[in-house]
């Protein structure tokens, strides 16, 4: 009985946009391969963009960016 209810619910429920091939095609047409990758990351890693994981992600990205800038500045200063 439960399986019949689940099947009936799925049959009448609207499809999520990411369930269709057309959605993926349109995202690719509008924003290219990078847009498709970002869309997949946002859907798959949605938990990353809320609360404490967001703070950790921002901190890691900030430290990585600062490291890259410090390295570039050191190389520029050593070259002068």
URTADA-V812897 format. One record per residue. N is the residue number from 1. SS is DSSP state (A for helix, B for strand, O for the rest). OMEGA is omega in radians with two decimals (999 if undefined). Layout:
N_SS_OMEGA ; N_SS_OMEGA
This chain:
1_O_-3.12 ; 2_A_3.14 ; 3_A_3.12 ; 4_A_3.11 ; 5_A_3.13 ; 6_A_3.13 ; 7_A_3.13 ; 8_A_3.11 ; 9_A_3.12 ; 10_A_-3.10 ; 11_A_-3.09 ; 12_A_-3.12 ; 13_O_3.11 ; 14_O_3.12 ; 15_O_3.02 ; 16_O_-3.10 ; 17_A_-3.10 ; 18_A_3.10 ; 19_A_-3.04 ; 20_O_3.07 ; 21_A_-3.13 ; 22_A_3.12 ; 23_A_3.12 ; 24_A_3.11 ; 25_A_-3.13 ; 26_A_3.08 ; 27_A_3.11 ; 28_A_3.13 ; 29_A_-3.08 ; 30_A_-3.02 ; 31_A_3.10 ; 32_A_-3.09 ; 33_A_3.13 ; 34_A_3.11 ; 35_A_3.11 ; 36_A_3.14 ; 37_A_3.12 ; 38_A_3.12 ; 39_A_3.12 ; 40_A_3.14 ; 41_A_-3.14 ; 42_A_3.14 ; 43_A_-3.09 ; 44_A_-3.10 ; 45_O_-3.12 ; 46_A_3.13 ; 47_A_-3.09 ; 48_A_-3.01 ; 49_A_3.12 ; 50_O_2.99 ; 51_A_-3.05 ; 52_A_3.10 ; 53_A_3.08 ; 54_A_3.12 ; 55_A_3.12 ; 56_A_3.13 ; 57_A_3.11 ; 58_A_3.13 ; 59_A_3.14 ; 60_A_3.13 ; 61_A_3.12 ; 62_A_3.12 ; 63_A_3.12 ; 64_A_3.11 ; 65_A_3.11 ; 66_A_3.10 ; 67_A_3.11 ; 68_A_3.14 ; 69_A_3.10 ; 70_A_3.11 ; 71_A_3.13 ; 72_A_3.14 ; 73_A_3.14 ; 74_A_3.12 ; 75_A_3.12 ; 76_A_-3.13 ; 77_A_3.13 ; 78_A_-3.14 ; 79_A_-3.09 ; 80_O_999
